[in-house]
Amino acid sequence: MDHDFEQAIEALKAALNLKDSIQATEQDIQIINSTGIIYGEKGAWEAAKESFLRAQEIYNKALYPMDFSILIRVYYNLSKIYYKLADGNSALSVADKGISLALENDSNYLLGELLYQKGFIFAERGDVTQGIYFLQQAGAIFTLQEKEDYIQLVQDKLAMFRQ
């Protein structure tokens, strides 16, 4: 919304209020996830965290099966926010949930990004061996997906942590 934080949040809130259904839908979760992303971009980490936790809760309470990739996306975003909040344990735990969900569903959706997140956190905490291991896994996924920018990012981090 032309980089207008308040207008973007209000538009997303209005979109959530448009529905008549009692049961939340995948679209509702995606709107809440988008709200969290916008809060995160603004540096409002706690508000972002609350949005992602709400999206996760709605997904988990759904009365019917939903697309698992939505939850993987929520886990990825929540992990990044926990990292920003200096809660490495929660960031790793949520990243692990996303990785497990992707693997259980034979999906590579955000798998490289979650492995990168995990590796980066381990390396930053001083467990460089574990960090490098997960960064290398992320690099392999990015190579298969031909994500050149991400491959370079992994290579840069590996070079930094190997010094």
C-alpha atoms as one frame of an Amber mdcrd trajectory, in Angstrom:
protein
   0.000   0.000   0.000   2.642   2.497  -1.178   4.779   1.837   1.920   2.049
   3.197   4.210   2.230   0.936   7.278  -1.012   2.072   8.895  -2.996   1.874
   5.672  -1.689  -1.639   4.946  -2.607  -2.906   8.429  -6.072  -1.344   8.219
  -6.680  -2.884   4.789  -5.742  -6.330   6.082  -7.960  -5.929   9.155 -10.836
  -4.841   6.915 -10.305  -7.898   4.719 -10.622 -10.162   7.757 -13.881  -8.495
   8.742 -15.485  -9.044   5.341 -16.345 -12.684   5.886 -19.487 -14.098   7.400
 -18.168 -17.543   8.316 -17.443 -18.589  11.887 -14.717 -20.983  10.728 -11.443
 -19.366   9.729 -10.204 -20.151   6.244  -6.797 -20.509   4.621  -7.244 -17.001
   3.306  -7.772 -15.689   6.856  -4.515 -17.297   7.941  -2.727 -15.806   4.943
  -4.076 -12.345   5.796  -2.937 -12.697   9.417   0.458 -13.942   8.208   0.737
 -10.916   5.902  -0.138  -8.653   8.824   2.684 -10.226  10.817   5.112  -9.702
   7.949   4.181  -6.025   7.749   4.616  -5.618  11.516   7.997  -7.328  11.202
   9.100  -5.040   8.388   8.195  -2.115  10.612  10.241  -3.555  13.503   7.167
  -4.217  15.642   8.475  -7.655  16.657   5.958  -8.398  19.416   2.978  -7.497
  17.224   4.446  -9.644  14.451   4.933 -12.547  16.859   1.332 -12.283  18.043
   0.086 -12.333  14.448   2.079 -15.456  13.606   1.041 -17.208  16.828  -2.584
 -16.377  16.042  -2.224 -17.742  12.504  -0.656 -20.937  13.888  -3.446 -21.344
  16.433  -6.158 -20.889  13.807  -4.474 -23.429  11.534  -4.210 -25.953  14.366
  -7.882 -25.523  15.360  -9.246 -25.806  11.828 -12.196 -28.133  11.444 -11.043
 -29.307   8.026  -7.634 -30.004   6.466  -5.752 -26.998   5.160  -2.763 -26.662
   2.863   0.307 -27.516   4.966   2.423 -24.970   3.087   0.510 -22.191   4.841
   1.713 -23.468   8.204   5.273 -23.878   6.903   5.197 -20.202   5.881   3.907
 -19.197   9.331   6.642 -21.266  11.013   9.308 -19.661   8.843   8.121 -16.142
   9.614   7.698 -16.894  13.322  11.210 -18.341  13.492  12.623 -15.153  11.981
  10.737 -13.033  14.515  11.909 -15.123  17.465  15.445 -14.608  16.179  14.866
 -10.839  16.047  13.579 -11.037  19.629  16.826 -12.788  20.646  14.952 -16.000
  21.504  17.191 -18.472  19.704  15.670 -21.535  21.374  12.177 -20.691  20.152
  13.532 -19.729  16.721  15.207 -23.136  16.404  12.175 -24.992  17.712   9.817
 -23.342  15.233  12.276 -23.790  12.353  12.447 -27.492  13.257   8.653 -27.715
  13.122   8.675 -26.193   9.650  11.446 -28.517   8.478   9.617 -31.562   9.849
   6.346 -30.516   8.241   8.032 -30.025   4.880   9.788 -33.394   5.071   6.631
 -35.215   6.235   4.878 -33.894   3.135   7.781 -34.535   0.743   7.928 -30.801
   0.084  10.810 -28.458  -0.557   8.610 -25.427   0.113  10.728 -23.031   2.221
  12.886 -25.995   3.256  16.094 -24.287   2.173  15.119 -21.095   3.957  14.318
 -22.967   7.179  17.594 -24.916   7.016  19.438 -21.651   6.397  17.710 -20.092
   9.411  18.652 -23.066  11.577  22.250 -23.101  10.393  22.668 -19.382  10.856
  21.333 -19.534  14.426  23.603 -22.438  15.364  26.651 -20.700  13.907  25.814
 -17.399  15.581  25.484 -19.193  18.920  28.978 -20.582  18.527  28.102 -24.098
  17.355  29.811 -23.504  14.044  30.009 -27.193  13.111  26.236 -27.617  13.355
  25.717 -24.265  11.692  27.865 -25.184   8.719  26.093 -28.544   8.421  22.656
 -26.931   8.110  23.918 -24.115   5.878  25.352 -26.747   3.531  21.987 -28.532
   3.479  20.290 -25.230   2.681  22.810 -24.634  -0.087  22.030 -28.041  -1.608
  18.302 -27.268  -1.649  18.912 -23.836  -3.167  21.149 -25.405  -5.807  18.418
 -27.874  -6.768  15.918 -25.007  -6.913  18.364 -22.864  -8.908  17.992 -19.948
  -6.477  21.216 -18.183  -7.343  20.820 -15.313  -4.854  20.287 -17.748  -2.002
  23.198 -19.935  -3.118  25.462 -16.878  -2.953  24.072 -15.936   0.468  24.859
 -19.422   1.805  28.356 -19.327   0.304  28.997 -15.954   1.930  27.827 -17.200
   5.340  29.850 -20.394   5.037  32.967 -18.364   4.221  32.300 -16.090   7.192
  31.791 -18.917   9.684  34.714 -21.021   8.423  37.248 -18.283   9.214
